[in-house]
Amino acid sequence: MAVFDQIEGLQDDLRLVDVYVDEYLHDESGHTGLRSVLNEINATGGKKVRPMVLLLAGRFGPKWPGCRERLCKMGAAVEMIHTASLIHDDIVDDSPLRRGRQTVQSKFGKEMAVYAGDFVLSRIVYYLFKEASTEAGMLLAKTVEVMCYGEIGQLARSYDTETTIEDYLSNIFGKTASLFVAACAIGAMESGCGEKTSMLLRQIGEHIGYLFQLRDDLLNVTSSARQEGKPVHSDFMNGTYTMPIIHALHHPAGRRLREVIHTIGTGAAVSWEVEEEIQNIVNSSRGIEFTRETIDAHAAQARDLLESLPKVPVRQGFLEILDLLAAG
Amino acid sequence: MAVFDQIEGLQDDLRLVDVYVDEYLHDESGHTGLRSVLNEINATGGKKVRPMVLLLAGRFGPKWPGCRERLCKMGAAVEMIHTASLIHDDIVDDSPLRRGRQTVQSKFGKEMAVYAGDFVLSRIVYYLFKEASTEAGMLLAKTVEVMCYGEIGQLARSYDTETTIEDYLSNIFGKTASLFVAACAIGAMESGCGEKTSMLLRQIGEHIGYLFQLRDDLLNVTSSARQEGKPVHSDFMNGTYTMPIIHALHHPAGRRLREVIHTIGTGAAVSWEVEEEIQNIVNSSRGIEFTRETIDAHAAQARDLLESLPKVPVRQGFLEILDLLAAG
């Protein structure tokens, strides 16, 4: 990633995040089952976008670089919250694959996935208390709460063809944007940013979170999604209607889409022809373009906010991330 | 419960525990689904044995009664950990009933149960940080970790006819006894007990935890279990072999029990005749008597330890609880 070349030491910091994740997830139980799950989690390690955002935000305050180690510890906590949420989400989605590999629930069973997620959460909490990170601890607890609201909100709208863009945005704020906001807030807090810088960083985090989830959802309805290791249209088939679909549902072509949805019912596999028809309806309603425009709008707003931040070299890092995530 | 008459103010303290549970679980999301779950949790409210043990332990230290309010807050946190664990366990067990009512997962779906459990956990953590309870926070995080080990250990021994009494005891330590130990440790800590009293209380908590789970498991193989709102032999049918069954498996009659297990396979419903045969084998191996003797032994050890504690009136309360739990 080009951002690593631009930002001195960022690659090292991310390696330190990994070291802390390993330390925090160290399993003393000797249960081979849990060890296999933890190895699997390590093997499927993501791109660590959330810790990266936290580390970048943590370079705007006067305490940097003295707060470097603490930022890496907090980055590890944020990444682990993301991991725990993925493990629990996969139970709900019944997903066979995540990042191109089998999910914990499909490989080790729902039972193990419930407790593996709880185990990861208990470890984060333990280390947050140990590090005496009261403020970060409260913030992250509130964030997990809001993440639950987002997921529950999404469940409530499951297979609901009347769901609105507002419902969707509210749910993805909870599911995804809230943890990006928390990452920025903690970076700002640990590096001693003033209230104005901190607020700007939190707003940037929110835009990044929205565009990150929008891009993810968009990939799920475009053919290139297969490369992400998740079946195309799996959200749609699971009854999770994302922006391109909701846009189409509120378009004149949405009438036909509703008919298709009612015909296929819940949870059913669909033929290639039906999949193509869905794609055609989404295309004709310009659902994909609308989503892309929304992503670009969030990126543009984040860029504007970045302009107001102190002119430290790390601004460029945020721009790189924005370009990367917005391009998708 | 007679214990309330003996211990002045205990009933009031437990009411205050309820007030804090309500406050901590207050839901700001407005999601009707989550609100229904939380109402359901309140309606099925348990006997609050864990907070009661914490409150009793909290009367041995010099800081009592000054620490009263804090004890009630910690009692609420301990009860909520228990609640969250029940919600997540029911997903794993696929249990239709708990305390005679429908479980969250059977009434609202597994999805809701995953997030409702996570929501409850996030709230506990938030308030522990808010109350600046670092020591209690670390202890409870470790306890949740050990609870996961117990549950994972139980999963690992699922449908395993070679499982031993040692495996079983290790798993019920994690599942149940660990939270009773934590309740006693926090009671001791908050009330300022010295190390010796604290250690005695933790040991008493461990014995109470063991006998509590042993009694619960015993009820599941005796006919009076139906009154508890859980089907008789549901543990056995789910492949969780508890002390009476494990004892029978290691008895000469265990050979026939293994044959029955292999015949019925996993997860199958069994006829009344098969159920009776299982009961006969358990009876002939004296599995029930052995379990009862073990319960009595834990109660006796706890009583001995109580004798070593300072002679405050609350000792009688512990004895009442012991008698109540041991009698079953």
Interface residues (C-beta under 8 A of the other chain):
Chain A: S29 H31 T32 G33 L34 H88 I91 V92 G109 K110 E111 M112 V114 Y115 A116 G117 D118 F119 L121 S122 R123 V125 Y126 L128 F129 K130 A132 T134 G137 M138 A141 K142 V144 E145 M147 C148 Y149 E151 I152 G153 L155 A156
Chain B: S29 H31 T32 G33 L34 H88 I91 V92 G109 K110 E111 M112 V114 Y115 A116 G117 D118 F119 L121 S122 R123 V125 Y126 L128 F129 K130 A132 T134 G137 M138 A141 K142 V144 E145 M147 C148 Y149 E151 I152 G153 L155 A156
